[in-house]
Amino acid sequence: MKKTILITACIFGFLAVALGAFGAHGLEKLVPPDAVTTFETGVRYQMYHAFFLFILGVLPGIPPKSQRLTYWLILIGVVFFSFSIYLLAINSITAFDFTTIGFITPIGGTLLLAAWGFLGFQIYTSTLK
């Protein structure tokens, strides 16, 4: 599981840098400034959670079942939160109206909050010194 977590962290980090570069150098020519700001929010939160996955992958003393649940909360949370924000930010240049899927953004945010809370609880109740 640790290898999966760390590989996912690398993928999320890689994509965050690539999408951040696109947002800074390509997207600004295609969408309004507020959409670029929105896009950058998705990138920022994706990168935060890439780091979170790295920490999860190397943190000792977390039971595998708890580690797995935290991983899935982060994975689904980032996909729902950040990726829906990316789609919403480019909505003006696509034929599909991505506002119809906007309801998944707060679901993703809630899953990310749950991951932080759950891991925090696991650390609090663990025997870590």
DADA-V608651 format. One record per backbone hydrogen bond with DSSP energy under -1.0 kcal/mol. CO is the residue of the C=O (numbers start at 1). NH is the residue of the N-H. If there is no record, write none. Layout:
BEGIN
co: <CO	CO>
nh: <NH	NH>
END
This chain:
BEGIN
co: <1	2	3	4	5	6	7	8	9	10	11	12	13	14	15	16	17	18	19	20	21	22	22	26	27	27	32	33	34	35	36	37	38	39	40	41	42	43	44	45	46	47	48	49	50	51	52	53	54	55	63	64	65	66	67	68	69	70	71	72	73	74	75	76	77	78	78	81	82	83	84	85	86	90	91	96	97	98	99	101	102	104	105	106	107	108	109	110	111	112	113	114	115	116	117	118	119	120	121>
nh: <5	6	7	8	9	10	11	12	13	14	15	16	17	18	19	20	21	22	23	24	25	26	27	29	30	31	36	37	38	39	40	41	42	43	44	45	46	47	48	49	50	51	52	53	54	55	56	57	58	59	67	68	69	70	71	72	73	74	75	76	77	78	79	80	81	82	83	85	86	87	88	89	90	93	94	98	100	101	102	104	105	108	109	110	111	112	113	114	115	116	117	118	119	120	121	122	123	124	125>
END
